[in-house]
Amino acid sequence: MKHKFSWTVLALLTSTALFSFINDHDPSISRQRSGKTDQDSLNTKIAFWKSKFLDVHKDGTITYHPDEQGNTLPDFSLVGYHHGFIPIPKLKVLKTLKPIDGDAGKMIQQAIDEVAAQAPDQNGHRGTILLSKGTYPIAGTIHINADGIVLKGEGNTAEGTRLIATGKGSRSLLQINGTGKITETPGTRVNITDKYLPVGAKSFNVTDPKAFKAGDKIILYRPGSANWIKDIQMDQIIAREGTKQWRPEEYDLSYEREITKIKGNTIFIDNPVVMAIDQKYSTGSIYKYSYKGRLKEVGVENMLFESEYASDTDEDHGNIAIDFDDIENGWVSNITARFFIYAAVSLNTGAKNITVKDSRCLDAKSIITGGRRYSFNNNGQQNLFMNLETTEGRHDYVTGAKTAGPNVFYNCKSRNTHADIGPHHRWASGTLYDNIDTDGQINVQDRGNWGSGHGWAGVTQVLWNCTVESAAVQNPWASGKNYAIGLKGKKVAGRLPGKPDGEWEAQDQQNLQPSSLFLAQRKAAHLKTP
């Protein structure tokens, strides 16, 4: 029987997984475990404060306060593996491998292919390949191209399971790639009739909902337009050699969503609008889609990835440790990557609902310039990066061009960084940077003619309770907002001074409550059935 997770089924599975997650990460619960209660904290007379943008009630529910156009902070809770509604599974070990002399790549690939040939269960799971402790030299790239396979080691240190990209050649060591692309279902596209659909909205009206039902996967589509580009001044980038002004047809934005219910002509969706759809710029629409060939249920756990290198500035060696694309509902847990040029984990545009957690990217080896050292890179949708650590990176927690949210980076640390954290270029929308601790910068700004004309890096970018050396947070001209709430560190003008200021609240003020927006939102999401 082919299994499909519906929102109703997922809701029935949530309580154990979700409240275990909250218990492990909510600071107030940690205080209770240590024998200290919220009342104890109050007795210490710490001056807590809350954001003007929302209220978290005693029962865990949240009320958001809209601006004059109805925009609110979006709900970032439904990101990561199965939106956080079920725990990452522990699959049965089907094969156990041990180190061999010489290149181990062929042995590992053969094991993957053998497991891929087995039939998956009703959840799309096949099983785990366990790599015993020891060193596995790999001269090429390992590929996982089938559902339900977990590659697992016995430790993410040199004494555990150690995969080494040997020799020369800039490449990904492990590539997890499906095939295909978003394909519109003919005859299903209908227009959104709301004059202005604000950020944070989870419902909207359409001309005719008869082609849709609850559980349908849809694209929320916002086409680019010349007058929008003119208003955000991305047709006026000060040119240098190679600079490209933005063009409307290059800024059509597609957000993957699922319908939760329909009432009259009103469509309700699982994840919120993260960029306002304003009819003065363009008419939004929705349509059903398919994604034939997209993988699911693939994980990587508990191992060390390394690259050989000739010198600290060597460019002819391992580029990415783990590379995802065209996959939904996968994970990376408890890995360490060292000495790669680009990233420990890179999620490309077809990667959705991936959880990357409890991992490190250390000591990159490359020249220190553009296109290198993007330690944890995300170009996909509804992905969660949490409990991560980096050293010697550049853009350690980063999104790329037109990255469609919501996406979350939570509880991440960066040291000896050589550039800034944040949206890197060309209009990422809907990212939460929550409790990021860096000795460098987090910037959300107009990057101008950097690159080939990066321009406005992002919109609806929320910095919550972050600690930085400095930060520039700007609002795009005439189109959306960015937020720095409870940021500790220096406020700076950014790449192009004179741009509109972002929404700054209580800079350098301690004891923001809730201390994590993501955890508060996830707790609230699990108090109700989607």
Secondary structure by P-SEA (a helix, b strand, c coil): ccccccaaaaaaacaaaaaaaaaaccaaaaaaaacccaaaaaaaccbbbbbcccccccccbbbbbbccccccccccccccccccccccccccccbbbbbbcccaaaaaaaaaaaaaacccccccccbbbbbcbbbbbbcbbbbbcccbbbbbccccccccbbbbbccccccccccbbbbbccccccccbbbbcccccccccccccccccccccccbbbbbbbbbbaaaaaaacccccccccccccccccccbbbbbbbbccccccbbbbcccccccccccccccbbbbbbbcccccccccccbbbbbbbccccccccccccbbbcccccccccbbbbcccccccbbbcccccbbbbcccccccccccccccccccbbbcccbbbbcccccccccccccccccccccccccbbbbcccccccccccccccbbbbcbbbbcccccccccccccccccccccccccccccccbbbbbbcccccccccccccccccccccccccccccccccccccccccaaaaaaaaaacccc
